[in-house]
Amino acid sequence: MAKVFLPKGTRDLMPEQMNRRLMVINTVREVFARYGFDPLETPAFERIETLTGKYGDEGEKLMFRILKRGAGGTNGEVDLALRYDLTVPLARVMAMNPGTPLPFKRSQIQPVWRADRPQRGRFREFYQCDVDTVGTDSPVADAECIAVVHDALTALGFTDFVIRVNHRQVLRALAVAIGAEDRETSMLQGIDKIDKIGRAGVENELVERGFTVDQVHRLWGYLDGEEIPGAAPYEADLNTIVGLATSMGVDPAKVRIERTLARGLDYYTGPVFETVLAGDYSGSISGGGRYDGLIGMFSGKGDVPAVGVSLGIERIFMLMEEMGLVAAARTATQVWATVFSDDTRSATLAAATALRSAGVRVQVSTRVGKLGKQFKDAASKGVPFALVCGPDEAAAG
């Protein structure tokens, strides 16, 4: 018999794990709905020209491309790719539906794919949970991104987290201040790794990218609090957004403006957000920001205001299991309907049907008789209740 293997960076989700995952996802979905975000779904793959040119060089290296059918595919030609995130597909949807009433608030919980190196909490196929608001530049929309993350994590049981906030225009002013306006993207890609490789690692990488030691020295000075020329209006915007978020009930201790927050994707144009946990886990568990130019790339109508945030549900789920925040949910079945005998099977089925009609989840045993074994079947699957319908119960209806 041939051996079978899963592709690297993927996994099978067995029922016990899926039941717990659905509990988490349903909690998040309910928070999204509370803020007026309506659900949307898009295809797993998009045309290659839809996806390319939106994620930056590093992002595009991680895209799973799909070969053309027929002779083109034989020659290595590509016309489709699996979506890398849910934001670019949303931009394509908005461009194709210009009559959509604005502002348009959508939530989306679907899998995405990245040809990344698998590691703890990082997979090649994983779910994203996004909310986005399109068609308004109101700071309330940005503040809602912070509030949704805060409320979702709180509802899931997290208590020790910080939502970090910055502004891409502050970072642009920073690039100008150190004389690197023509290498802003390269600077951001370096700063974005500070949590992973530390300041020394970022400094070495920036020097390798062509920045001078003096530029790096000035960069640290600005990141440590020196006034950045031209950044004041954007930092005032951040203070407004954070103030609005606290008015929505966000704990002020859980929001922090940080100049080191870069967010690597090229399409961000304004405020950016990222959430980290205190403790040993160093990765982010949510991220997002304002991307006023992305939809216009598809529609040709110039900038269309848009802002959104994504919860890293895979990392969140992993951490919840490690922290004991996920309730045991071995099965969704609530009642195990035993079959006393062939003569009472119809009565058992009628009882199971009545329970199902009342909203109770019932599984009927495939055994007949030997109730002890049927009770063991129920216990082994974690079903809390068993139904017994013997001759007397069947006769009594």
C-alpha angles and dihedrals in degrees: 000000000000117000116246126210139182118241111259114269095027134093143187113247108215121207096264091054093041092053090055092045091052090052089055095044092048090052090052092045091054092052090050091052091050089065094049100258112150122210124258133178129197133185120282091239134040136192109282093240089056092059104034121087094028107081104046126244096295093049094049091054087063097052119116105226124203120220120234118256118257126001094350092061091048087058092049097256117156129205104160139038138188112256115265094200139351099250100074092049088052090053090052091049092052092049090051093048105047093163094064109127112249140261089045115193116193137174123200130185111182140125123272131189133225127174090225130146105268116239140146108321093358123100136171091233115039143143126258124200109205138178122187137175117207127191105031135083092196112136086225088074091054091046091051089059089059092044095049092052091046093049095043094051091045091050089051091054103258115142107165108061138116127212106213118207133193140152126242090217089058088054091047089053087049091055090051091047092058093041095253103113090129091054101043094128092051090050092050093049089054096046090046089066097055093105091051104042104016129230095298091053092048091048092053091047094049091050089050088051090057103266116139123240088245091054091050091048091052090046092058090048092056093042089052093057113283112141111267111219110245095007100100098091092052093046087052088054089054092052089052092051094048090048091053091048092054088050086059090057101269112152105247089217089062097057124070133173108225126180092203093066106104111157107210103229115108098221099070114109107169139008116008129197136201132170125212133179126231114243134038099333108091103180125097119255097197137018142170146121148177118311107178095164103050102079091046088059087068102033098040090222098117122245117359112189114241137157133178148157135214129210115219092227095177093056091041091053092047091051093046090055092048092048095045094243096130117084117229110267108167092161140004090222114110101183131035108207110211122206111226096189143331089268093057098041093098091051090050091050091049090051091048090050091051091051092048090050087056091053098260117138109232134182118195117219118244090211124089120213125343093094092189090066091046090053089051089051090054093047093047090057095044096246107159101207137040127202119214119192110179129173094281093050092045092050091048092050 
